């Protein structure tokens, strides 16, 4: 089992050495990976470290923002870590939640909350736009596309191929075909 401390920053204001020293003072470690001032979307040392980790290893970070730019990105990384049997310690969560909180459950819950809030905000925005007459939904497919789809299907082409050829989603094709059956 190897313990890795990962410290990184995406701005000049974040002090990598201070983060590292704080973690070094608290946790026994084998290897410290420092990644100062990188583009927030690109963390090459972190990516290499994530590939190197093995079952039973420990990864210690200062806060969850070191793993990604959004809660969804962080949730994806932590789900991979959990699946691989790698222990994740997030220092600033341990100081709030006590020793050994279930980091994976916390992050997965936060990602679900984020997704739910986004869905709610979208629904509210659409309702407001509809009330003002600005949102009418997606435009219907032209009848020529549906006619062409019917002809291709009649010739024996699979619906998956028809959708691909006409550059429409397969579920959209099925929806329009079902609507036609109900009409006729």
C-alpha positions as CSV (number, residue, x, y, z in Angstrom):
1,X,0.0,0.0,0.0
2,X,1.4,3.4,-1.0
3,X,0.1,6.7,0.2
4,X,0.2,9.6,-2.2
5,X,-0.4,13.2,-1.3
6,X,-1.6,15.2,-4.3
7,X,-1.4,19.0,-4.1
8,X,-2.2,21.2,-7.0
9,X,-3.3,24.7,-8.0
10,X,-4.9,26.3,-11.0
11,X,-4.0,29.9,-10.1
12,X,-1.0,31.9,-8.8
13,X,-2.9,32.6,-5.6
14,X,-3.1,29.0,-4.5
15,X,0.0,28.0,-2.6
16,X,1.0,24.4,-3.5
17,X,3.8,24.4,-0.9
18,X,1.5,25.5,1.9
19,X,-1.0,22.8,0.9
20,X,1.8,20.2,0.8
21,X,3.2,21.1,4.1
22,X,-0.3,21.1,5.8
23,X,-0.9,17.5,4.5
24,X,2.7,16.3,5.2
25,X,2.3,17.5,8.8
26,X,-1.0,15.5,9.2
27,X,-0.6,12.3,7.2
28,X,2.1,9.7,6.9
29,X,3.0,9.5,3.2
30,X,5.2,7.8,0.7
31,X,5.1,10.2,-2.3
32,X,4.1,13.8,-2.7
33,X,2.9,14.8,-6.2
34,X,2.9,18.6,-6.7
35,X,1.2,20.2,-9.7
36,X,1.5,24.0,-9.4
37,X,-0.3,26.5,-11.7
38,X,-1.7,24.3,-14.4
39,X,-4.6,25.0,-16.7
40,X,-7.7,24.2,-14.6
41,X,-9.0,21.7,-17.2
42,X,-5.6,19.9,-17.6
43,X,-3.9,18.2,-14.7
44,X,-1.3,15.9,-16.3
45,X,0.4,14.9,-13.1
46,X,-3.0,14.0,-11.5
47,X,-4.0,12.0,-14.6
48,X,-0.7,10.1,-14.5
49,X,-1.1,9.5,-10.7
50,X,-4.7,8.2,-11.1
51,X,-3.4,5.7,-13.7
52,X,-0.6,4.6,-11.3
53,X,-2.8,3.9,-8.3
54,X,-3.4,0.3,-7.3
55,X,-5.9,-1.4,-5.0
56,X,-5.2,-0.6,-1.4
57,X,-3.3,2.6,-2.1
58,X,-4.4,5.9,-0.4
59,X,-4.8,9.2,-2.1
60,X,-4.8,12.3,0.1
61,X,-5.9,15.7,-1.2
62,X,-6.6,19.0,0.5
63,X,-10.1,19.5,-1.0
64,X,-12.3,17.9,-3.7
65,X,-11.7,20.8,-6.1
66,X,-8.2,19.3,-6.7
67,X,-9.9,16.4,-8.5
68,X,-12.0,18.3,-11.1
69,X,-13.6,21.5,-12.2
70,X,-17.2,20.4,-11.5
71,X,-18.9,18.1,-9.0
72,X,-19.8,15.8,-11.8
73,X,-16.1,15.5,-12.9
74,X,-15.1,14.9,-9.2
75,X,-17.9,12.3,-8.9
76,X,-16.6,10.4,-11.9
77,X,-13.0,10.4,-10.5
78,X,-14.1,9.3,-7.1
79,X,-16.4,6.6,-8.5
80,X,-13.3,5.2,-10.3
81,X,-11.2,5.3,-7.2
82,X,-13.9,3.5,-5.2
83,X,-14.3,0.8,-7.9
84,X,-10.6,0.3,-7.9
85,X,-10.4,-0.1,-4.1
86,X,-8.4,3.1,-3.5
87,X,-8.9,5.0,-0.3
88,X,-9.5,8.7,-0.8
89,X,-8.9,11.1,2.1
90,X,-10.1,14.7,1.6
91,X,-8.5,16.8,4.3
92,X,-10.9,19.7,4.6
93,X,-13.9,17.3,4.7
94,X,-12.3,15.2,7.5
95,X,-11.9,18.3,9.6
96,X,-15.7,19.1,9.1
97,X,-17.2,15.6,9.1
98,X,-14.9,13.9,11.5
99,X,-12.5,11.1,10.8
100,X,-13.2,8.8,7.8
101,X,-16.4,10.1,6.5
102,X,-17.7,8.1,3.5
103,X,-16.2,10.5,0.9
104,X,-17.6,8.5,-2.0
105,X,-21.2,8.7,-0.7
106,X,-20.8,12.4,0.0
107,X,-19.5,13.2,-3.4
108,X,-22.1,11.0,-5.2
109,X,-24.8,12.7,-3.2
110,X,-23.5,16.2,-4.0
111,X,-23.4,15.3,-7.7
112,X,-27.0,14.0,-7.6
113,X,-28.1,17.2,-5.8
114,X,-26.2,19.3,-8.5
115,X,-28.0,17.3,-11.3
116,X,-31.4,17.7,-9.6
117,X,-30.9,21.5,-9.1
118,X,-29.8,21.9,-12.8
119,X,-33.0,20.0,-13.9
120,X,-35.1,22.2,-11.6
121,X,-33.5,25.4,-12.9
122,X,-34.0,24.3,-16.5
123,X,-37.7,23.5,-15.8
124,X,-38.2,26.9,-14.1
125,X,-36.5,28.7,-17.0
126,X,-38.6,26.9,-19.6
127,X,-41.8,27.7,-17.7
128,X,-40.9,31.4,-17.5
129,X,-40.1,31.5,-21.2
130,X,-43.3,29.7,-22.2
131,X,-45.3,32.2,-20.1
132,X,-43.7,35.0,-22.1
133,X,-44.4,33.1,-25.4
134,X,-40.7,32.8,-26.1
135,X,-40.4,29.0,-25.8
136,X,-42.3,26.8,-28.0
137,X,-40.1,23.7,-27.8
138,X,-38.3,22.0,-30.6
139,X,-39.6,22.3,-34.1
140,X,-41.3,19.3,-35.5
141,X,-39.4,17.3,-38.1
142,X,-40.5,18.1,-41.7
143,X,-42.9,15.7,-43.2
144,X,-40.4,15.0,-46.0
145,X,-38.0,13.5,-43.5
146,X,-40.7,11.2,-42.1
147,X,-41.8,10.2,-45.6
148,X,-38.2,9.4,-46.5
149,X,-37.8,7.4,-43.3
150,X,-41.0,5.4,-44.1
151,X,-39.7,4.7,-47.6
152,X,-36.3,3.5,-46.4
153,X,-38.0,1.2,-43.8
154,X,-40.3,-0.2,-46.4
155,X,-37.2,-1.1,-48.5
156,X,-35.9,-3.1,-45.5
157,X,-33.4,-0.8,-44.0
158,X,-33.1,-1.1,-40.2
159,X,-34.4,1.8,-38.2
160,X,-31.1,2.4,-36.6
161,X,-29.5,2.9,-40.0
162,X,-32.5,5.1,-41.2
163,X,-32.0,7.4,-38.2
164,X,-28.3,7.6,-38.8
165,X,-28.7,8.3,-42.5
166,X,-31.3,11.0,-41.9
167,X,-29.2,12.5,-39.1
168,X,-31.9,12.2,-36.4
169,X,-32.0,10.4,-33.1
170,X,-33.2,6.8,-33.1
171,X,-35.7,7.7,-30.3
172,X,-37.0,10.6,-32.3
173,X,-37.6,8.3,-35.3
174,X,-39.5,5.9,-33.1
175,X,-41.6,8.7,-31.6
176,X,-42.6,9.9,-35.1
177,X,-43.4,6.4,-36.3
178,X,-45.5,5.7,-33.2
179,X,-47.4,9.0,-33.7
180,X,-48.1,8.0,-37.4
181,X,-49.5,4.7,-36.3
182,X,-51.9,6.3,-33.8
183,X,-53.1,8.8,-36.4
184,X,-53.7,6.3,-39.2
